[in-house]
Amino acid sequence: MSNLYWLSEAQMVRLRPYFPKSHGVPRVDDRRVLSGIIFINRNGLRWCDAPKEYGPPKTLYNRWKRWSDMGVFARIMTGLAAETPDNQTISIDATYLKAHRTASSLRLKKGGVAG
């Protein structure tokens, strides 16, 4: 798949300080898993629809769920926003709207004539 999303090494360097410490067994590749989580969320996919290049969907979901519960993603957003305070408004839009293919024709009467 050519439209996969991958975090760059420079982005990973900025993110690593916010990751929780690994206890015992090392985690699977953080770059692969986080790139997969971003890809899933950006495209509005189900976990089971994750491209195989990101690894098992269960791994993506488990990391997302565990780190969300621990507040890791909130710390990442807060930390990155605080790195360069420029006294401007920062807005992160998580809106996702999807219309059904028949939504554009809901106002039409039979025969395709607007009413």
C-alpha positions as CSV (number, residue, x, y, z in Angstrom):
1,M,0.0,0.0,0.0
2,S,1.6,3.3,-1.1
3,N,-0.4,5.6,1.1
4,L,0.8,4.4,4.4
5,Y,1.7,6.9,7.1
6,W,5.1,6.6,8.8
7,L,6.5,8.9,11.5
8,S,10.0,10.2,10.6
9,E,13.0,9.5,12.8
10,A,13.0,13.2,13.7
11,Q,9.4,13.0,14.9
12,M,10.2,9.9,16.9
13,V,13.1,11.7,18.7
14,R,10.6,14.4,19.8
15,L,8.1,11.8,21.0
16,R,10.3,9.3,22.8
17,P,10.7,11.4,26.0
18,Y,6.9,11.1,26.6
19,F,6.8,7.3,26.2
20,P,6.4,5.2,29.4
21,K,9.4,3.1,30.5
22,S,9.3,-0.5,29.3
23,H,9.2,-3.0,32.2
24,G,10.5,-6.5,31.5
25,V,9.8,-7.5,27.9
26,P,10.8,-4.8,25.4
27,R,7.9,-3.3,23.4
28,V,7.5,-3.9,19.7
29,D,8.7,-1.2,17.4
30,D,7.2,2.1,18.7
31,R,7.5,3.8,15.3
32,R,5.5,1.1,13.5
33,V,2.8,0.9,16.1
34,L,2.3,4.7,16.5
35,S,2.3,5.2,12.8
36,G,-0.4,2.5,12.6
37,I,-2.5,4.2,15.3
38,I,-2.2,7.5,13.5
39,F,-3.1,5.9,10.2
40,I,-6.2,4.2,11.7
41,N,-7.4,7.4,13.4
42,R,-6.7,9.6,10.5
43,N,-8.6,7.4,8.1
44,G,-11.5,6.4,10.4
45,L,-10.8,2.7,10.0
46,R,-11.6,-0.2,12.3
47,W,-8.7,-1.7,14.1
48,C,-9.2,-5.0,12.1
49,D,-8.8,-3.0,8.9
50,A,-5.2,-1.9,9.7
51,P,-2.8,-2.6,6.9
52,K,-0.5,-5.6,7.8
53,E,2.6,-3.4,7.5
54,Y,1.7,-1.9,10.9
55,G,1.6,-5.3,12.6
56,P,-1.3,-7.1,14.2
57,P,-4.4,-5.0,14.8
58,K,-4.6,-6.3,18.4
59,T,-1.2,-4.8,19.1
60,L,-2.3,-1.4,17.7
61,Y,-5.5,-1.5,19.8
62,N,-3.8,-2.7,23.0
63,R,-1.1,0.1,22.8
64,W,-3.7,2.7,22.0
65,K,-6.0,1.6,24.8
66,R,-3.2,1.2,27.4
67,W,-1.4,4.5,26.6
68,S,-4.8,6.4,26.4
69,D,-5.7,5.1,29.9
70,M,-2.3,6.1,31.2
71,G,-2.6,9.6,29.7
72,V,0.4,9.2,27.4
73,F,-1.2,10.8,24.3
74,A,-2.5,13.7,26.4
75,R,1.1,14.3,27.8
76,I,2.5,14.1,24.2
77,M,0.0,16.8,23.0
78,T,0.6,19.0,26.0
79,G,4.3,18.6,25.9
80,L,4.6,19.3,22.2
81,A,2.4,22.4,22.5
82,A,4.5,23.7,25.4
83,E,7.8,23.3,23.6
84,T,7.4,26.4,21.5
85,P,5.0,28.8,23.2
86,D,4.4,31.5,20.6
87,N,1.3,33.0,22.2
88,Q,-0.9,31.9,19.4
89,T,-3.9,29.7,19.5
90,I,-3.2,26.0,18.8
91,S,-6.1,24.0,17.7
92,I,-6.3,20.3,17.0
93,D,-9.4,19.3,15.1
94,A,-10.6,15.7,15.7
95,T,-13.8,16.2,13.7
96,Y,-14.7,13.5,11.3
97,L,-17.8,13.7,9.2
98,K,-19.0,11.2,6.7
99,A,-22.2,11.4,4.7
100,H,-23.9,8.4,3.3
101,R,-23.8,8.3,-0.5
102,T,-27.6,8.9,-0.6
103,A,-27.4,12.0,1.6
104,S,-27.2,14.4,-1.4
105,S,-30.5,13.1,-2.8
106,L,-32.6,13.1,0.4
107,R,-34.4,16.3,-0.7
108,L,-35.3,15.0,-4.1
109,K,-38.7,13.6,-4.9
110,K,-39.2,10.6,-7.1
111,G,-38.1,11.3,-10.6
112,G,-35.1,13.4,-9.5
113,V,-37.1,16.7,-9.3
114,A,-36.3,18.9,-6.3
115,G,-39.3,19.9,-4.4
